Amino acid sequence: MRADATGEGPLYRALLHHAQERPDAPALADADHRLDYAATLHEVDRRAAALAASGTPWTVLDEQADGRLGFALDYLAAAKANTPVVVAEGTALTSEIADLLRARPDEVRALGLAAPEVMFTSGSSSRAKAVLLDGHRMYGKARRINAFMGDARHATEILTLPLRHSFGLGRLRCAIAAGRSVRLVDRLESPDGLFAVADAYPSAGLALIATQVKILLDRYPGALGEFADRIAYLEIGSEPMEAGHRGALTGLLPDARLGMHYGMTELSRATMVDLHAPGPAGLGAGHPLPDVDLAFDAGTATGEDGGPAATEGEILLRGDAMLRAYVDDTGIRPVAPGSRLRTGDHGHRAADGSLVVEGRLSNVVKILGKKVSMEETESALRPLLAGGDCVCVASELVPGVTTLVAVVEADGPGAPDRAALHRELSARLPAHQVPRRFVTVDRLPRLPGGKTDRRAAADLARRRPARGR
């Protein structure tokens, strides 16, 4: 595989620089171990030597088997020599993909990757996909994220996200690139655990998905505000944030850098928004980062062929850190250079040029002849649920007639009052955006990354028909 002139990846060179400049500064820690930058460099060099001696192409990094600290050290060791890595997904698919890549080195080499790495994504479905990325370009993405969020070198990154997911691994890259300390927390069992860790540091940085932020704001109102003087930054990912939660968060953390991104594993963190800055209400997702090009497919001619550029439709992305190929059991499927990634999301460009994500194309349906974004209805419904969550699905209660159904998560004893929910939503939304039926469940099904599993929720709605409104 191609390497740069030094033979060492840029992420490792950043580690080396910080170890030489601030050897005693804390680098990596978990519940049982604390390593400064000098000790981290020493352990990474030892592991890199062992990796080189093994001669194993496409090393598999398994967070569940090796632990979070072991995974982080092995990832940095692979970065030293640009060793190709497969970030384990947790099923037999991981070894199948690794074996296929080992058997086809010429196809991988033809892609011209400096440091190939494979990550898995389920996207909006429960089926894992293998995505082939360039490690050097992912480091460049980390530097651009740091430029947006601020380096905050003296802050301690409290990393609760799984490192096997693109957001968590991206945060590790950001922290090492900036020379920060990283505190690896195994799981976010409860907000109390997060707050206990944050309380131990005078300056802390956090990364959470939007669902986690919503839970903190709804179930523990005001708790984040107790740490306002020590939270330096918070990056939010996975999905756009509703206006009500955005307002609550900015009020609790007026001085923290609050950034939210939109993207996916194929092109992680394509757009960023400063939550403190003025912008479109609702699901505003900010402006593309410098390496990203944003366009829309409205089903008509766009600026690609000289026609007028669409400002609404399926969101199309391309960028420097975009995937180079998909990999499955049939082989390696390269992505054509310069092509755009079809996100499957519907959105539009706001008056200030920023992106507004309206939801999945599959979740934008016609009801009573009018377009309905199910995410928009969910945004209006959630504040009425006293901490519970919801998801809307399209169903044919009468054959041939599409009806909007809300699957509502009951938080605590008792089910939400369906009639009251319908009445409140009718006062806030047009009639075609108000669910005709409400189905109550104890807990909404979730995908591994924390997003709501809409397909499973739709199955629940079909199996558990509501008793009227």
N, C-alpha and C positions, 0 to 999 in steps of 0.2 A: 504494500500500500504506500501511496505517496506521502512523504513527510516534508516538513519545511527544512530550511537550510541548517537549523540547529539540531534536527533529529528529535526535538522535544516539542510537545504540544504547548500552545499558548496558556492553557490553564495551569499546567505544571510550571511554566516560567513565572506566572504570577505568584504561585506558591513559593517558588525559590526566591523571588524578589522580596516578598514579605518576611521570609525566614531570615534573610540576610539583613534586612533593615530593622526588623523588630522581632528578634528570635524568642524573646520571653513573652510576647503577646499571646493571649489565649487564642487557640485556633478551633479545635474540635473537642466536644465534650458530650457525654451522655450521662446517665444516672450513676455510672461506676467509674468512668475514666475522664481525665482532663489532660489534653495535650496542647502544649504551646506550639508556636509555628516551627521552632527548631525541632522539637520531638516529632511533629507531624511530618516534616520533610524527611527526617531520618527513617521513619516507618514506611513512608511512601517509597523512598529509594530502595529499601529492603524488599518490599513487595514487588516493585518494578523489576528488580534483578531476578527474583524468583519466577516472575511471569516470563521474562525473556528466556530464562534457562529452560523453561518447560517447552517452549516452542509451539505452544498451543494457539492456533489461529482462532479468532472469534471466541474469546473468553466470555463465559456467562457470569454475570453479576446478579446474585440472588439476595435481595434485602431480607427476605424472610429466613433464609438459611444462615446468612452470615451476620445478621444484625445490622442496624443502621450505621454504626460506627465502622464496622468492617466493610460494609458496602462503600461508604464514602472514601475510605482509604484505598480500596481496590480500584475505585473509579479514578482517583487521582493518580494511582500507579499506572493505570492503562493510558492516562493522558500524557505521562512522561514520554512514552515511546510510540504514541499514536496507535496503540494496539486496538484492533477492532473489538467492539464489545456488543453483546446482546444483553439488554436489561431484562431480567427474567419477569415473565408475566404471571407465573405461578401455576401453569398447567403444562401438559405434555407438548403443547404447541411451541414452547420455548426451545426445547431440545430439537424438535423437528426443524425449526427455522435455522438454528445454529448449524445443524448437520447439512442442510441444503446450502447455506452460504459457504461452508468449508469446502463443499464439493464443487463450487462454481467460482473460484477466485478470479478467473478472467472476466466474467460478467461484472463482478464488483469493481475490479480494477478499471474497467471501461467507463465507469461512472465518474472517475476522476476525483474521488473523495480523499480528503487529507487524513481524516480520522473517522472511519465509518462507525456508526453506532445504530443499533436497532432498539426502538421502543415500541411498546404495544399500546393500542388505544381501542376503546370500545365505542368512542364517539357518543352518539345518541342511541346506540343499540347495545345489546348485551354480548355481541360477538366481537372477539378480539381481532385486531388487524395489526400486522407488523409493518412498521414504518422505518425506512432507511434514511438516516440523516447524516450530516457532516459535522463532526465534533468541533472543528475549528470555527465553523460558521455559527454553531451554537454558542461558543465563547464570545464571538462578536455580538451576538444577540444579548448576552448577559451584560456586556459593557454598555450597550444602548439602553438597557433597562436601568442600569445604575445611573446613567446620565439623566434619565427621566426622574427616577426616584430620589437621587442624591446618594453619594457614596456612603455617608454616615459610617465612616470607618470605626468609630468608637462604640457604635451600637452592637449589641449582641443579638444575632439572628436566632429567634426561637422557632425552630423548624419542626412543626408537627406534621407536615404533609408527607405522604409516602415518597421516598426517593425514586421508586420505580415508576412514578408518574411524571409527566413532563414538567408540571408546575413545581413539584418538590425538587426535582433534580435541577431545574432552572434556578431555583433559589439558592441551592448549594453553589452553583457556578457563580452567581452574583456575589455571594458572600466571600468566596475565595478570591475572586477578581478584585474586590474592594479591600481585602485584608481584614475582614471582620472576624469576630468570634462566632462560632455556630454551636448552639445548644440543641442537641438532637433529643426530641421528646418522642417516646415510642408511640403513644396514642393520645388522642384528645378524648379521654373518657368522659370528662366533664369540664365545664369552664373553670371550676375551682382549680383543677390541675394546671391549666394555662396561666391563671392569675398567680398561682403560687410560684411558678417559674419566673414570670414577668416581675414579680415583686423582689426577686433576688438581684436584679440588675438595675443600675441607675438609668440606663438607656437601652431600650429593647426595640427590636424590629420584628414584625409579624407578617406572616403570609397565610391567608385563609381563603377558602372558597366562599362564594356568596351565601351558600346555604348555612355555613357555620356563622357568618356574620349575622344573618337573619335570626338564628337561634339565640345568639348572644343578646341581640337588641330586644327580641320579643320576650324571652324568658328571664333575662337578667337585666332589665332596664336600668341604665345608669352605671352598671358595673365597669364598663370600659372607661367611663369618665373618671373613675377613681385612680386610673393609671395615666391620666392625660399628661402628667408632668414627666413621664418616663418612656412613653411610646414615641419613638422617633419616626417610625414609618409603618405603614400597613399596605401591603399589596393584596388586592382581591382579584381572584380569577374565577374561571369556570363559566360564569354567565353574568349578564348585565344585572345591575342593582336597581331596584324600584326606587322611585322618587322619595317615598316616605322613609325608607331605610337610609337612603343617602343623606337626607336632611338630619335624621337622628344621629348618624355617625359623625357627620361634620360638626354637629353641635357638641358632641361629647369629646371630640379630639380636634379642637380648633387649631392647634399648632403642629400636629403631626402631618407628615407628608402622606397623603392618601391617594394611592394610584389603583386603578382598576383596569384590567386588560381584557381584551376579547381575542380569541384565537383557538387553536386546537393543536394536537400533537403534530400534525402535518406542517403547521406554520405557527408555532407557539408565540403568543403575545404579538399579534399583528397590529393591534391598535391599543392605545393607552389613553386614559382620561384622568385628569386631576380632579378629584371629587370636590375640591374646594372652589374650583374655577366655574364661572358661569357656563351654562351649556344647555342643550335641549333637555326638557323634562322627560321623565319616563326612562326608557331603556337606552339612553345615550351611551355609546361605547368609545367615544373619543376619536382622535385623529390617528392615521397610520404612522408607525415609527418610520424613521428615515429610509430604511431598507425595504419598505413594503409599498406595494402599489394596490390600490383599491378600485374596484369597478363593480358594475351591476349588470346582470343579465335580465332584461325585461321581456325577453322573447322577441326582440326586434333588433335592428341593426344598431351597433354601438360605434364608438369612436375607433374601434379596431380597424374598421373598413372605410373610414371616412364619414360615416353617418354621425348623427348627434349622439353624444354619450348619455347613456341612461343614468338616471339619478335614483331609481328605485327598481327592486327586483331581487333575484338571488344574489347574495354577496359573493364576489369573486376576488381572490387574493393571489398575489405572488410576491416573492421576496427572496432575499439572499439566503435566509436560513430555512427555506422551504424544503420539504422532503425531496429526495432524489429518486426514490422508487418505493413501491409496495412489494412486500414479499409474502408469498403464501406457499401452500404445498405444491403448487403448479410451477413455481419458479419466481424469478425476479422480474417485476414489471416496471421498467423505468418511466419516469415522468418526463415528458418532452421539455427540453430547455425553453424557457420563456412562457410556458403554458401557465394558465391560471388555475388555482385550486377552487373547485366548486364546493362551497361550504354546506349547501343544503339549508342555509338560513336565508330568510327574507329580511330585507332592510331598506333604508333609504338614506340619502345624504341630507343633513339638516342645513338650514340657511347659513350656518357658520362653516360649512364644509365637513363637519364631523359625521361619523357613522352612527345611525340609530338602528339597533337590531330589533326587529319586530317579532322574531321567533322562527322556529323551523318551518320550512315550506310545507311540510306535512301537517303543521299545526296552524296553518293559515287556511281557513275553509270558507266556503260560501254558505251562508245561512240566510234564508228569506231573500236570496239574491244579492246579499251584501257580504263583503269580505270581513271576516272575523279573525283576529289574532288571539289565539287561546291564551298566550302569555299575558296579553293586555287585560283580559278578564281575570286571570289569576292575580295580577298585580292589584286589581281593585278588590278582590275577594280576601286576600291574605290579612289585611288589617282588621277584618271583621271576625277573625278566628281565634283571637286571644292566645296567640302563640302557636296554634296549629298550622299545618301546611295544606296545600291543595294542588290539584292538577286538573286541567280541563281536557276532555276527550270528545271527539265527534262520534256520535252513535246514531244508528237508524232505529229509533224506537218504533217508528212506523216505516215499513219498507219503502225505500225510495225517497224518504224525507230525512235530511241530515239535521240532527238535534245536538245542541251543546249540553254536555253532562259534566258536572263538577264532582270530582272524587275528593272528599274532604277528610283530613286527618283530625281525629278527635284528640285534643290535648287535655288529659285529665278526665274525671268522671263526667258522664253525660254526653249526649250527642248534640252538635250545634242545632239550633232551631232553624229548620229549613225555610219555613215561611218568613222568618225575620231576615234571613240571608237574602232571599229573593226580593223582599221589600227594599232592603238597603241598596242592593245592587241596581234595582230598577230606578232608584233615585239618582244613581251615579253614572249609569251606562245606557246607551241606546238599547232598545228592546232586543235587537238581534244579537247583542253581545251578552245577554243575561242567560245563564244556564236554565234549562227547562226542568232539569232534575238534579238532585243532590244525593250522592252516595257516601255514606260515612264508613271509614275504616280506622282501625287502631293506629296503624302506621303505613305510610306510603312506601311502596317498594323503591329501592335505590340501586343505581348502578355502582360498580366498584369505586368510581371516582367521586361519588357523593351526589351525583345528579339524580333527579327523579327518573325512574324507569317508566316511561310513558306507555310502552307496550304492555307491561305488566299491569299498570293502572287501568288501562282500557279493558284488559281481561277481567280485572276485579269488578269493573263497572258492569260488564256483561253478565258475570256470575252472580252479582249481588244487586239486582234491580232495585231502584229506590221506590219507596211507597209515596209517590206524588211529591209535591214540593214541601 
